[in-house]
Amino acid sequence: MPDAGPQGTAHPITLTDGTTTRTREVTPADLGPIQALHRRCSPISRALRYHAGKPELSAAGWRLLSDPERGTTLVTTTAQRTDRIIAMTNVMRTDQQGVGELAVLVEDEWQSKGLGTALAVHAADVARRAGHHTLTATVAVANTPMLHVLESLDAPPTRATGPILDIHIPIAGDTCQEHVTTWA
């Protein structure tokens, strides 16, 4: 697997346990490793990401997530094992000008190490460079880890009126630039 995506660079993130990861844009060759990521994730993790427990992406889902006209999909590997994807981050365009939709899937064994938070902050920077002023996220009320991740983006308080929250996060300016890539 290449070290860098179409932009030619990989974004390094150092996790709380000292592991260095690399995040880059998806390439067509990533489908197999992304399907393997989905199979390694627990049904609960997949259900919290997709609001359904699908074991892998459909062909249509892959076309959507890998189409640069529809948005940006990022994949994350460790610096030592660039052939094994441990996370996928999506910043997809919506039908609202300047609004991108954020979603993150982190392999279970890599959760609670600061990776989701670092990926959300990086995704906000990617979204800002793409011209977005707002990120949205559709999150299950039960998805406490993702709600904590979104707090790192200064997500406004949200009241639950059902099992799913639609969260809108302003990202204009450099509000996320102050975060460093080493997460404690």
One Martini backbone bead per residue (centre of mass of N, CA, C, O) as a GRO file, in nm:
protein
  184
    1MET     BB    1   0.098   0.035   0.022
    2PRO     BB    2   0.088   0.349   0.006
    3ASP     BB    3   0.199   0.635   0.184
    4ALA     BB    4   0.031   0.801  -0.027
    5GLY     BB    5  -0.186   0.986  -0.176
    6PRO     BB    6  -0.285   1.207  -0.414
    7GLN     BB    7  -0.131   1.446  -0.249
    8GLY     BB    8   0.160   1.311  -0.137
    9THR     BB    9   0.060   1.290   0.169
   10ALA     BB   10   0.110   1.230   0.517
   11HIS     BB   11  -0.051   1.221   0.832
   12PRO     BB   12   0.073   1.248   1.142
   13ILE     BB   13   0.010   1.038   1.441
   14THR     BB   14   0.035   1.041   1.794
   15LEU     BB   15  -0.030   0.834   2.038
   16THR     BB   16  -0.064   0.766   2.374
   17ASP     BB   17   0.138   0.499   2.325
   18GLY     BB   18   0.341   0.611   2.071
   19THR     BB   19   0.210   0.561   1.817
   20THR     BB   20   0.253   0.582   1.471
   21THR     BB   21   0.066   0.744   1.223
   22ARG     BB   22  -0.104   0.735   0.893
   23THR     BB   23  -0.272   0.979   0.690
   24ARG     BB   24  -0.471   0.930   0.390
   25GLU     BB   25  -0.579   0.908   0.092
   26VAL     BB   26  -0.763   0.729  -0.096
   27THR     BB   27  -0.748   0.435  -0.296
   28PRO     BB   28  -0.842   0.184  -0.502
   29ALA     BB   29  -0.651  -0.033  -0.343
   30ASP     BB   30  -0.820  -0.011  -0.052
   31LEU     BB   31  -1.061  -0.205  -0.041
   32GLY     BB   32  -0.952  -0.459   0.095
   33PRO     BB   33  -0.849  -0.323   0.364
   34ILE     BB   34  -1.132  -0.206   0.433
   35GLN     BB   35  -1.280  -0.472   0.455
   36ALA     BB   36  -1.100  -0.580   0.681
   37LEU     BB   37  -1.170  -0.366   0.885
   38HIS     BB   38  -1.471  -0.433   0.904
   39ARG     BB   39  -1.427  -0.730   1.003
   40ARG     BB   40  -1.265  -0.642   1.271
   41CYS     BB   41  -1.503  -0.507   1.353
   42SER     BB   42  -1.747  -0.475   1.546
   43PRO     BB   43  -2.082  -0.465   1.535
   44ILE     BB   44  -2.097  -0.213   1.713
   45SER     BB   45  -1.907  -0.027   1.555
   46ARG     BB   46  -2.063  -0.044   1.288
   47ALA     BB   47  -2.337   0.055   1.399
   48LEU     BB   48  -2.233   0.334   1.495
   49ARG     BB   49  -2.143   0.427   1.207
   50TYR     BB   50  -2.413   0.311   1.021
   51HIS     BB   51  -2.677   0.214   1.176
   52ALA     BB   52  -2.546  -0.069   1.108
   53GLY     BB   53  -2.408  -0.418   1.084
   54LYS     BB   54  -2.217  -0.409   0.851
   55PRO     BB   55  -1.938  -0.604   0.736
   56GLU     BB   56  -1.937  -0.425   0.465
   57LEU     BB   57  -1.894  -0.280   0.176
   58SER     BB   58  -2.042  -0.185  -0.085
   59ALA     BB   59  -2.002  -0.099  -0.402
   60ALA     BB   60  -2.159   0.168  -0.371
   61GLY     BB   61  -2.015   0.267  -0.115
   62TRP     BB   62  -1.732   0.277  -0.237
   63ARG     BB   63  -1.790   0.477  -0.465
   64LEU     BB   64  -1.871   0.706  -0.280
   65LEU     BB   65  -1.607   0.717  -0.089
   66SER     BB   66  -1.393   0.724  -0.356
   67ASP     BB   67  -1.521   0.992  -0.462
   68PRO     BB   68  -1.393   1.309  -0.499
   69GLU     BB   69  -1.672   1.449  -0.575
   70ARG     BB   70  -1.808   1.361  -0.280
   71GLY     BB   71  -1.516   1.361  -0.132
   72THR     BB   72  -1.329   1.256   0.162
   73THR     BB   73  -1.108   0.980   0.208
   74LEU     BB   74  -0.951   0.833   0.488
   75VAL     BB   75  -0.654   0.657   0.586
   76THR     BB   76  -0.520   0.443   0.849
   77THR     BB   77  -0.193   0.371   0.969
   78THR     BB   78   0.078   0.253   1.057
   79ALA     BB   79   0.408   0.317   1.009
   80GLN     BB   80   0.484  -0.002   0.997
   81ARG     BB   81   0.172  -0.081   0.868
   82THR     BB   82   0.064   0.008   0.551
   83ASP     BB   83  -0.129  -0.263   0.491
   84ARG     BB   84  -0.307  -0.171   0.756
   85ILE     BB   85  -0.616  -0.066   0.824
   86ILE     BB   86  -0.750   0.123   1.124
   87ALA     BB   87  -0.891   0.368   0.959
   88MET     BB   88  -1.185   0.573   0.872
   89THR     BB   89  -1.243   0.886   0.699
   90ASN     BB   90  -1.521   1.116   0.643
   91VAL     BB   91  -1.575   1.390   0.394
   92MET     BB   92  -1.881   1.480   0.283
   93ARG     BB   93  -2.089   1.598   0.075
   94THR     BB   94  -2.365   1.803   0.053
   95ASP     BB   95  -2.659   1.988  -0.033
   96GLN     BB   96  -2.495   2.197   0.132
   97GLN     BB   97  -2.326   2.466   0.120
   98GLY     BB   98  -2.039   2.413   0.323
   99VAL     BB   99  -2.128   2.111   0.397
  100GLY     BB  100  -2.005   1.845   0.592
  101GLU     BB  101  -1.968   1.495   0.644
  102LEU     BB  102  -1.893   1.309   0.935
  103ALA     BB  103  -1.687   1.005   0.961
  104VAL     BB  104  -1.586   0.728   1.184
  105LEU     BB  105  -1.356   0.438   1.175
  106VAL     BB  106  -1.235   0.232   1.443
  107GLU     BB  107  -1.062  -0.001   1.543
  108ASP     BB  108  -1.099  -0.145   1.839
  109GLU     BB  109  -0.784  -0.166   1.928
  110TRP     BB  110  -0.765   0.171   1.859
  111GLN     BB  111  -0.925   0.258   2.081
  112SER     BB  112  -0.856   0.487   2.332
  113LYS     BB  113  -0.583   0.664   2.186
  114GLY     BB  114  -0.680   0.938   2.012
  115LEU     BB  115  -0.758   0.889   1.710
  116GLY     BB  116  -1.045   1.004   1.669
  117THR     BB  117  -0.974   1.291   1.751
  118ALA     BB  118  -0.747   1.342   1.544
  119LEU     BB  119  -0.925   1.283   1.294
  120ALA     BB  120  -1.135   1.507   1.339
  121VAL     BB  121  -0.939   1.742   1.325
  122HIS     BB  122  -0.829   1.677   1.047
  123ALA     BB  123  -1.105   1.683   0.901
  124ALA     BB  124  -1.158   1.982   0.954
  125ASP     BB  125  -0.919   2.078   0.784
  126VAL     BB  126  -1.007   1.947   0.521
  127ALA     BB  127  -1.282   2.089   0.505
  128ARG     BB  128  -1.177   2.378   0.501
  129ARG     BB  129  -1.004   2.342   0.237
  130ALA     BB  130  -1.286   2.262   0.078
  131GLY     BB  131  -1.499   2.504   0.195
  132HIS     BB  132  -1.599   2.448   0.469
  133HIS     BB  133  -1.803   2.564   0.768
  134THR     BB  134  -1.941   2.274   0.817
  135LEU     BB  135  -2.015   2.001   1.029
  136THR     BB  136  -2.165   1.683   1.020
  137ALA     BB  137  -2.333   1.450   1.253
  138THR     BB  138  -2.452   1.118   1.286
  139VAL     BB  139  -2.551   1.020   1.619
  140ALA     BB  140  -2.572   0.809   1.857
  141VAL     BB  141  -2.649   0.840   2.181
  142ALA     BB  142  -2.468   0.576   2.255
  143ASN     BB  143  -2.204   0.731   2.125
  144THR     BB  144  -1.991   0.848   2.339
  145PRO     BB  145  -1.714   0.858   2.196
  146MET     BB  146  -1.807   1.047   1.961
  147LEU     BB  147  -1.905   1.278   2.136
  148HIS     BB  148  -1.620   1.336   2.249
  149VAL     BB  149  -1.486   1.393   1.981
  150LEU     BB  150  -1.671   1.640   1.907
  151GLU     BB  151  -1.575   1.818   2.142
  152SER     BB  152  -1.294   1.881   2.002
  153LEU     BB  153  -1.479   2.069   1.791
  154ASP     BB  154  -1.694   2.230   1.951
  155ALA     BB  155  -1.958   2.109   1.997
  156PRO     BB  156  -2.261   2.166   2.049
  157PRO     BB  157  -2.506   2.132   2.241
  158THR     BB  158  -2.723   1.840   2.271
  159ARG     BB  159  -3.048   1.721   2.240
  160ALA     BB  160  -3.235   1.449   2.297
  161THR     BB  161  -3.522   1.318   2.083
  162GLY     BB  162  -3.366   1.047   2.035
  163PRO     BB  163  -3.137   0.807   1.906
  164ILE     BB  164  -3.055   1.059   1.717
  165LEU     BB  165  -2.796   1.285   1.621
  166ASP     BB  166  -2.771   1.618   1.483
  167ILE     BB  167  -2.460   1.761   1.419
  168HIS     BB  168  -2.335   2.105   1.425
  169ILE     BB  169  -2.006   2.229   1.314
  170PRO     BB  170  -1.818   2.488   1.333
  171ILE     BB  171  -1.504   2.562   1.113
  172ALA     BB  172  -1.426   2.832   1.097
  173GLY     BB  173  -1.119   2.896   1.063
  174ASP     BB  174  -0.867   2.807   1.334
  175THR     BB  175  -0.992   2.620   1.567
  176CYS     BB  176  -0.813   2.342   1.502
  177GLN     BB  177  -0.503   2.435   1.491
  178GLU     BB  178  -0.427   2.410   1.806
  179HIS     BB  179  -0.391   2.124   1.763
  180VAL     BB  180  -0.214   1.849   1.820
  181THR     BB  181  -0.072   1.523   1.715
  182THR     BB  182  -0.057   1.472   2.023
  183TRP     BB  183  -0.232   1.243   2.237
  184ALA     BB  184  -0.369   1.240   2.588
   0.00000   0.00000   0.00000
